[in-house]
């Protein structure tokens, strides 16, 4: 009743719409603006506000109509033209969008010799529209005509190279990519473009491209690395030998990371292992001219990573321990040892060694974050918060500050840690915080709808809109969604008793998160997991089949794909909680012992007599066995 007299005018509905917008009720605000336009259909401010909400809510047809009205009312304003063009762009009518931008460009009085950043961005945006419309020849002509007025020379060259390849003008494309390589010989995509332009007919011709690059760029690593992707046999060995020798002599820590993509090819893995093991033996035993002492160190560092990656943790420990004995002050060695323990299934030892690495350089934020993550995986939430507090703002708790900074990796790991401790309320609270971050990111785009048109950063603006459309496909959102879903399913299958309902309620309300159902589905392509899932369903449908189900789930045949510590741990837990039938004690102990034989370092499969006396103190002290071999380290 109080609002009724006010809502008999355009200004009343407009103000009411602004109130709804401030409350993030965008759909209601759009209705208010439309009602306001019934009273004053040509009100510029109402039309602008309506267009902002329409693009925010992705009402693209409505956005196009509103931008057309604004263009009719204010044809002299730049934003009117640009907004109308973007509307067609988002509706995928690229040719129409390009024509609108061209009509607007003709109205701009710009000297050909004058450098104007905003005009440059307009030209690049227009060129993008032409390319997306499939008008490659027109796009190339446009680029040539306005090249002098475009500030981003690198974007011009890269775009020219792509267009020349699409137009099958290989000779000109070759020249462009040679110029780009002179600018940056470490860019993988430039070599790939050069390959497409030269069209080598054989492996030898393809290798010749990179051999020429070695001569021209003697310090370049990429022209030595890329041939390893397509070479095989002895040629691969020769090329790899040169690449590894150069990197080990220089002391290049990430060399294993650059070769990791080759590890799915068994023949290449065997050659890598044979070469590097040979280097290690030669460096230890050769009495002639010696390499620098650090060369052996980096070879052992590489081998530790290699054997860890292929699942041979015992050998990995041998090499990393030898390296640590020779150089106990190198942080990278402790990082790798922690990673080996993590992959071996002993996360507490991994956290202890990561804490030791952090103690060697307390000013390194990356190591601090890594250590906190490992502590959370080990269930040491309080210690992880103390570790993070070293780099958070003073005067506030670390958890509050990390939430303000939208530090989602911490909250994701925290949710998983609370879930593993059966503190479902706290875990769901963290999931809800992550979901709220994504809502805030979506809301934050609102300010850019006017800013980007004013500053003419149109390419980045369109990229932002496309990113926002797939924002909830981000891994952080997926992990939070999956964690919350698993908790709700667990609570549904095993409701809280009256005794612990109150304690769980103290940990936070079980707020149902509106997670996209797309993320509820994850396909496991591994046979081991499928057998386990099938076994659980057998018991659920027919309890009398528990014997066959347990036999099926506990199969550890080497021919089965997807046999991992995680899957085996889930099977062991199912045997304990009765998901695979009751009275499975004998099978449980036999399965645990078998898993322990396969994964001797994993805590989940340790015998009942095993006691973990270690303690992580988050100050670098590895008590009680400082620098000694850890339990079960052989």
Buried (B, 14 or more C-beta within 10 A) or exposed (E): EEEEEEBEEBBBBBBBBBEBBEEEBBEBBBBBBBBBBEBBEEBBEBBBBBBBBBBBBEBBEBBBBBBBBBBEEBEEEBBBBBBBBBBBBBBEBBBBBBBBBBEBBEEEEBEEEEEBEBBBBBBBBBBBBBBBBEBBEBBBEBBEEBEEBBBBEEBBBBBBBBBBBBBEBEEBBBEBBBEBBEEEBBBEEBBEBBBBBBEBEEEEEBBEBBBEBBEEBEEBBBBBBBBBEBBEEEBBBEBBBEBBBBBBEEEBBEBBEBBEEBBEBEEBBEBBBEBBBEBBEEBEEEEEEEBEEBBBBBBBBBBBBBBBBBBEBEBBBBBBBBBBEBBEEBBBBBBBBBBBBBBBBBBBBBBBBBBBBBBBEEEBEEBBBBBBBBBBBBBBBEBBBBBBBBBBEEEEEBBEBBBEEBBBBBBBBBBBBBBEEEBBBBBBBBBBBBBEBBEEBBEEBBEBBBEBBEBBBBBBBBEBBEEBEEBBEBEBBBBBBBBBBBBBEEBEEEEBEEEEEEEBEEBBEBEEBEBEEEBEEEEEEBBBBBBBEEBBEBBEEEEEBBEBBBEBBBBBEEEBEBBBBEBBBBBBEBBEEEBBBEEBEEBBEEBBEBBBEBBBBBBBBBEEEEEEEBEBEBEBBBEEEEEEEBBBBE
